[in-house]
Amino acid sequence: MKKSGSSNDNAQQPCLVLCTTNNQNNAIKIAQMLLDRHLAACVSLLPELTSIYRWKDDITQDKEILILIKSIHKNQTELFDAIKEIHPYETPELISLDLEHVDGGYLDWLIKSMK
C-alpha cells in the first residue's frame, strides 16, 4: 500500500467491496447496518444499473443497485458475513478489491471511522 505519512500493517489495508442488490431499500438497509457495526467508513449507492449474468443455466437480466463499501482488510470476513445475514439474494455478489494508492488524509479518516 502506498500512502503519504504513516505506514500501516495489512489489517489496516484499505479495500473497496462491491455488492449488488435488487432495490434501493435493501441497499440502504445494508449500508446502515455496516455503518452501525463500524464495518465500513462510507457506503455509496449507485442506482439502477443493468446486470446480465448466468444464473442456474439461464441468462438473466435485472435492474440492480451497486453498493460501494469503503473499509479495511481486517473487516472483510465480518463484513461479508453481515451482508449475507440480511441480503435478499441466495448468493450475493461480494468482491473485495485491495486499494494500493489512497490519499493519506482520507485513509486516516477511513480507519478512524471504524473504531
C-alpha positions in Angstrom: 0.0 0.0 0.0 1.3 3.4 -0.8 0.2 6.3 1.3 1.5 9.7 2.4 2.5 9.8 6.0 2.5 6.8 8.3 2.7 3.1 7.5 0.0 0.5 8.3 0.1 -3.2 8.6 -2.1 -5.5 6.3 -5.0 -5.3 8.7 -5.4 -1.6 8.0 -5.1 -2.1 4.3 -8.0 -0.2 2.7 -10.4 -2.1 0.5 -13.4 -1.4 -1.7 -16.1 -4.0 -1.5 -18.6 -4.3 -4.4 -22.0 -5.7 -3.8 -25.3 -5.5 -5.8 -28.8 -5.8 -4.6 -32.3 -5.6 -6.0 -33.6 -2.3 -4.8 -32.8 1.0 -3.0 -34.4 0.0 0.3 -32.3 -3.1 0.6 -29.1 -1.2 -0.4 -29.9 1.4 2.3 -30.6 -1.3 4.9 -27.2 -2.9 4.1 -25.4 0.4 4.2 -26.9 1.4 7.6 -26.1 -2.0 9.1 -22.4 -1.8 8.0 -22.0 1.7 9.3 -23.8 0.9 12.6 -21.4 -2.1 13.2 -18.4 0.0 12.2 -17.5 -2.4 9.4 -17.4 0.4 6.8 -16.4 4.0 6.9 -18.5 5.0 3.9 -21.1 3.3 1.6 -22.0 4.7 -1.7 -25.1 3.6 -3.7 -25.1 3.7 -7.5 -28.8 3.4 -8.6 -30.2 1.3 -11.3 -27.6 -0.4 -13.3 -28.4 -3.4 -15.6 -26.8 -6.7 -14.8 -26.7 -9.5 -17.3 -25.5 -12.8 -15.9 -25.7 -16.5 -15.9 -27.8 -18.0 -13.1 -28.7 -21.7 -12.9 -28.0 -22.3 -16.6 -30.1 -19.3 -17.7 -29.0 -15.9 -18.9 -30.8 -13.3 -16.7 -31.1 -9.5 -16.9 -32.0 -7.4 -13.9 -32.0 -3.8 -12.7 -29.8 -3.6 -9.6 -28.2 -1.1 -7.2 -24.4 -1.2 -6.9 -23.1 -0.8 -3.4 -19.6 0.6 -3.0 -18.3 -0.1 0.5 -15.1 1.5 1.8 -13.5 -0.5 4.5 -10.3 -2.1 5.7 -8.9 -5.6 5.1 -9.4 -6.8 8.8 -13.2 -6.2 8.5 -13.7 -8.2 5.3 -14.8 -11.6 6.7 -17.2 -10.0 9.3 -18.5 -7.5 6.6 -19.2 -10.4 4.2 -21.0 -12.4 6.9 -23.0 -9.4 8.0 -24.2 -8.7 4.4 -25.2 -12.4 4.0 -27.4 -12.2 7.1 -29.7 -9.7 5.5 -29.1 -9.8 1.8 -32.2 -11.0 -0.3 -30.1 -13.0 -2.8 -29.2 -16.6 -2.4 -25.7 -15.8 -3.5 -24.9 -12.1 -3.1 -22.1 -10.5 -5.1 -19.3 -9.8 -2.6 -16.0 -8.7 -4.2 -13.2 -7.1 -2.2 -10.5 -5.0 -4.0 -7.4 -4.0 -2.1 -6.5 -0.4 -2.7 -2.9 0.5 -3.2 -3.0 4.2 -3.6 -5.1 6.1 -1.1 -4.7 9.7 0.0 -3.2 9.8 3.5 -5.9 12.1 4.9 -8.7 10.0 3.5 -7.1 6.8 4.8 -6.6 8.2 8.3 -10.3 9.2 8.3 -11.4 5.8 7.0 -9.5 3.9 9.7 -10.7 6.2 12.5 -14.3 5.9 11.3 -14.4 2.2 12.0 -13.2 2.4 15.6 
